[in-house]
């Protein structure tokens, strides 16, 4: 297919009857391919290959965010762990081409992808949790991936067409932040195959994140991608009191021992308390207000939990306040997906006939 590096913003799309004929098509390197129908034929062929590969995957969920640094990859990794803990067959596909952190978060650094006559084999954390990432294809984990859009899109398409997931209950797709080439390619390709259930959108409480995530919700609307729900991540800090250090603000002296001794005299049970505080100041209406405005389901809050950071670096599933909140969100998400499973399967089977 022709290079899409300089595709105009007002592109009607290769599947449009007006492809290659609109004023916006003037000067586009793909114009001739679109005009003679070859681009549309290639897109249809690609969609058929992806549909064939994902035919035994019951649910495909994209994890999106318009803002970087909101914990999207951490959420994707912990969601995959949570689903797998429910005895579900789970796949985790990392399409963050320039910043693949999933191998680290699942303890798979240094692993390699193996190829057979069935395609690329995922790298397995457990028998029921497989992972695919460009991180497995790099000779050096510190090597920068300096690729333009078309090459990134080509690899994403190859992941969708060539990875042998076999039968899965859930395929979680971790994406980079934003609404750029990778997201458009994923949304268009999966939408054309009817292989995607929708997206979970991740935000943090403050306006600087919410404003960008609001654009992600608009992106989903424009490309016809269902929003399964929004997760408010890092919604306050929660950690065991015993994990805190109490410092004198004037001298810098550590007074944790003194305070523990004093609390023990008053009531020893106080030492098992959990410390809670807001880290990010919520904006004018916050994530919940954004969901109400966009008519998007609000899945819930996940607190900022230092244990999650430690466990992500160690590549193991987390536990504690954040893990408990995530379990509630996972249960709610499974209910949404399973509640529409029958309609989804009927629609997919009808499209295949």
C-alpha positions in Angstrom: 0.0 0.0 0.0 1.2 3.5 -0.7 3.0 5.6 1.9 0.6 7.3 4.3 3.1 9.6 5.9 1.7 12.7 4.2 -2.0 11.8 4.1 -4.1 15.0 4.4 -6.2 15.5 7.5 -9.4 15.7 5.5 -8.8 12.3 3.9 -12.1 10.6 3.1 -10.6 7.2 3.8 -9.6 4.4 1.5 -13.0 2.7 1.9 -15.0 5.8 0.7 -16.6 6.1 -2.7 -14.9 9.5 -2.9 -11.4 8.1 -2.2 -8.9 9.8 -4.5 -11.5 12.2 -5.9 -11.9 14.8 -3.2 -10.1 18.2 -3.3 -8.3 17.1 -0.2 -6.8 14.2 -2.2 -4.7 16.6 -4.3 -1.0 16.1 -3.7 -1.6 13.0 -1.5 0.9 10.2 -2.3 -1.9 7.6 -2.1 -4.2 9.3 -4.5 -3.7 7.0 -7.5 -4.0 3.9 -5.3 -7.2 5.2 -3.8 -8.7 6.3 -7.1 -8.1 2.9 -8.9 -9.5 1.0 -5.9 -6.3 -0.8 -5.1 -6.0 0.8 -1.7 -9.5 -0.2 -0.8 -8.9 -3.8 -1.9 -5.7 -3.9 0.2 -7.6 -2.6 3.2 -10.3 -5.3 2.7 -7.6 -8.0 2.4 -5.9 -6.8 5.6 -9.2 -6.8 7.4 -10.0 -10.4 6.3 -6.6 -11.6 7.6 -7.1 -9.9 11.0 -10.7 -11.3 11.2 -9.4 -14.8 10.5 -6.6 -14.5 13.1 -8.9 -13.1 15.8 -11.9 -15.4 15.1 -11.4 -17.3 18.3 -10.9 -14.2 20.5 -14.2 -13.5 22.4 -13.4 -9.9 23.5 -10.9 -7.3 22.3 -10.5 -4.3 24.5 -8.3 -1.2 23.7 -6.8 0.8 26.6 -6.5 4.4 25.5 -5.6 7.8 27.0 -5.1 11.2 25.4 -2.5 12.0 28.0 0.9 10.3 28.7 1.9 9.5 32.3 -1.6 8.5 33.6 -0.6 4.9 34.3 -2.2 3.4 31.2 0.3 0.6 30.7 0.3 -0.1 34.4 -3.5 -0.4 34.2 -3.3 -2.6 31.1 -0.8 -5.0 32.8 -2.7 -5.2 36.1 -6.0 -5.6 34.2 -4.5 -8.6 32.3 -3.3 -10.1 35.6 -6.8 -9.6 37.1 -8.6 -11.2 34.2 -6.2 -14.1 34.2 -6.8 -14.6 37.9 -10.5 -15.2 37.1 -9.3 -18.4 35.1 -9.8 -16.6 31.8 -7.6 -17.0 28.8 -6.0 -13.6 28.3 -3.7 -12.0 25.8 -1.9 -8.6 26.2 -0.8 -6.8 23.1 1.6 -3.9 23.5 1.4 -1.5 20.5 3.3 1.3 22.2 6.0 1.0 19.6 8.3 3.7 20.9 7.9 3.1 24.6 7.2 -0.7 25.2 7.0 -1.1 29.0 4.8 -4.1 29.1 7.7 -6.7 29.1 9.1 -5.1 32.2 5.7 -4.9 34.0 5.1 -8.6 33.4 8.6 -9.8 34.3 9.4 -10.8 30.7 12.5 -8.7 29.9 15.0 -10.6 27.8 12.4 -13.0 26.4 12.3 -13.6 22.6 9.4 -14.3 20.2 9.4 -17.6 18.5 7.9 -18.3 15.1 6.2 -21.4 13.7 4.1 -22.3 10.8 1.1 -20.9 12.8 2.7 -17.5 13.2 4.4 -15.6 16.0 4.0 -17.3 19.4 3.2 -15.0 22.4 5.5 -15.0 25.4 3.7 -16.5 28.3 3.7 -15.2 31.9 1.4 -18.1 32.9 -0.4 -20.8 31.0 -3.4 -18.5 30.5 -1.6 -15.1 30.0 0.3 -14.5 26.8 2.1 -11.2 25.8 3.3 -9.7 22.5 5.4 -6.5 22.3 8.0 -4.9 20.1 10.1 -5.1 23.3 10.7 -8.7 22.5 12.0 -7.9 19.1 14.7 -5.4 20.1 18.4 -6.5 20.4 19.0 -3.9 23.0 16.2 -2.8 25.4 17.8 0.7 25.6 17.6 1.1 21.8 15.4 3.9 20.6 12.7 3.0 18.0 12.9 5.9 15.6 10.2 5.0 13.1 7.8 7.0 11.1 4.0 6.4 11.0 3.9 3.9 8.1 6.4 1.6 9.6 4.7 1.6 13.0 1.4 0.9 11.3 2.9 -2.0 9.4 4.2 -3.6 12.6 0.8 -3.2 14.3 -0.9 -4.8 11.3 1.6 -7.6 11.5 0.9 -8.1 15.2 -2.8 -8.4 14.5 -2.4 -10.7 11.5 0.5 -13.0 12.5 0.4 -13.5 16.3 -1.1 -17.0 17.1 -3.2 -16.3 20.2 -5.3 -19.4 19.7 -8.5 -19.2 21.8 -8.8 -16.2 24.1 -11.5 -14.9 26.4 -9.9 -11.4 26.4 -7.3 -9.6 24.3 -6.2 -6.4 26.0 -4.4 -3.9 23.7 -2.2 -1.3 25.4 -1.7 1.7 23.2 0.5 4.8 23.3 -1.0 8.1 24.4 -2.7 10.4 21.9 -4.8 10.1 18.8 -2.2 9.5 16.1 -1.3 6.9 13.4 -1.3 3.9 15.7 -4.8 4.6 17.1 -6.3 5.4 13.7 -4.8 2.2 12.2 -6.0 0.0 15.1 -9.5 1.5 15.2 -10.0 1.3 11.4 -8.6 -2.2 11.1 -10.5 -3.7 14.1 -13.7 -1.8 13.3 -13.6 -3.2 9.7 -13.3 -6.7 11.1 -15.9 -6.3 13.8 -13.3 -7.7 16.2 -13.2 -5.0 18.9 -15.7 -4.6 21.7 -14.5 -1.1 22.6 -12.1 1.0 24.7 -11.3 1.6 28.3 -10.0 5.2 28.6 -7.7 6.1 31.5 -7.3 9.5 33.1 -6.0 11.1 36.3 -8.0 13.6 38.3 -6.4 17.0 37.4 -7.6 19.2 34.5 -4.4 19.0 32.6 -5.1 15.3 32.1 -8.9 15.5 31.8 -8.7 18.1 29.0 -6.6 15.7 26.9 -8.6 12.6 27.7 -11.7 14.5 26.6 -10.2 14.6 23.2 -9.7 10.8 23.3 -13.4 10.4 23.9 -14.1 12.6 20.9 -11.6 10.4 18.9 -13.6 7.3 19.8 -16.8 9.0 18.7 -15.3 10.0 15.4 -13.9 6.5 14.5 -17.0 4.7 15.8 -15.2 3.0 18.7 -17.5 2.2 21.7 -16.3 3.6 25.1 -16.7 0.8 27.5 -15.8 3.1 30.4 -13.4 5.6 31.9 -11.0 4.8 34.8 -9.9 7.5 37.2 -6.3 6.5 38.0 -4.1 7.9 40.8 -7.2 9.1 42.6 -5.6 9.9 45.9 -2.7 8.3 47.7 -3.4 5.2 49.9 -0.7 3.4 51.8 -0.2 1.6 55.1 0.7 3.9 57.9 3.6 1.6 58.9 5.1 2.3 55.4 5.3 6.0 56.0 8.1 8.1 57.5 7.3 11.0 59.8 9.8 13.8 59.4 10.3 17.0 61.5 9.8 19.8 58.8 12.3 22.1 60.6 15.2 19.8 61.4 14.6 16.9 59.0 14.8 14.5 61.9 13.0 11.1 61.4 10.4 11.0 64.2 8.5 7.8 63.0 9.7 5.7 66.0 8.5 8.3 68.5 5.1 8.6 66.9 4.7 4.8 66.7 5.6 4.5 70.4 3.1 7.2 71.3 0.3 5.6 69.2 1.0 2.2 70.8 0.3 3.7 74.2 -3.0 5.3 73.0 -4.4 2.4 70.9 -2.1 -0.2 69.1 -4.8 -0.8 66.5 -4.0 2.7 65.1 -0.8 1.3 63.7 -2.7 -0.7 61.1 -4.4 2.4 59.7 -4.1 3.4 56.1 -2.9 6.9 55.2 -5.1 8.7 52.6 -4.5 12.0 50.8 -5.2 13.7 47.5 -2.1 13.9 45.3 -3.7 15.7 42.3 -6.2 18.4 42.9 -9.3 17.5 40.9 -10.4 20.0 38.3 -13.6 22.0 38.1 -15.7 18.9 37.4 -13.1 16.2 37.3 -13.3 12.8 35.6 -16.8 12.1 36.7 -18.0 15.4 35.3 -16.3 14.7 32.0 -18.0 11.3 31.8 -21.4 12.9 32.5 -20.8 15.4 29.7 -19.6 12.8 27.2 -22.2 10.2 28.3 -19.4 7.8 28.9 -19.6 5.1 31.7 -17.5 5.8 34.8 -15.9 2.5 35.9 -14.3 3.8 39.1 -11.3 5.1 40.9 -7.9 3.5 41.5 -5.7 5.1 44.2 -2.0 5.9 43.8 -0.5 3.0 45.6 3.3 2.8 46.0 3.1 -1.0 46.1 1.9 -0.9 42.4 5.0 1.0 41.4 7.3 -1.5 43.1 5.4 -4.6 41.8 5.4 -3.1 38.2 9.2 -2.8 38.3 9.4 -6.3 39.6 7.0 -7.6 37.0 4.5 -9.2 39.4 0.8 -8.7 40.1 0.1 -6.1 42.7 -2.0 -6.3 45.9 -3.3 -3.7 48.3 -5.7 -0.8 48.0 -5.1 -0.3 44.2 -5.4 -4.0 43.4 -8.7 -4.1 45.3 -10.1 -1.2 43.4 -8.9 -2.7 40.1 -10.6 -5.9 40.9 -13.9 -4.1 41.3 -13.3 -2.3 38.0 -12.4 -5.6 36.3 -15.6 -7.2 37.6 -17.7 -4.3 36.3 -15.9 -4.4 32.9 -16.4 -8.2 32.6 -20.1 -7.6 33.3 -20.3 -5.0 30.6 -18.6 -7.3 28.1 -20.4 -10.5 29.0 -23.7 -8.6 29.0 -23.2 -7.8 25.3 -21.4 -11.1 24.4 -24.4 -12.8 22.9 -25.3 -9.8 20.7 -21.7 -9.3 19.8 -21.3 -13.0 18.7 -24.5 -12.9 16.7 -23.3 -9.8 14.9 -19.8 -11.2 14.3 -21.2 -14.5 13.0 -23.6 -12.7 10.8 -20.8 -10.6 9.3 -18.8 -13.7 8.6 -21.5 -15.4 6.7 
